[in-house]
């Protein structure tokens, strides 16, 4: 399995409506921080998640968070 690629060393602030989403875990998506299917052949699969309220969420783009898909500040130490 390939290691995730760092897409950015900062979280993506995205306003999401209630619903289901797929977070890019491989770092290859052109639609960061969401999956666009670019993970094929990486051995890494996207992380499904659901939000219940409309608000701004901070999604990890360094792909190293321990709280997938949400940023936990790990990017500061990379």
Order of alpha helices (4+ residues) and beta strands (2+ residues): beta-beta-beta-beta
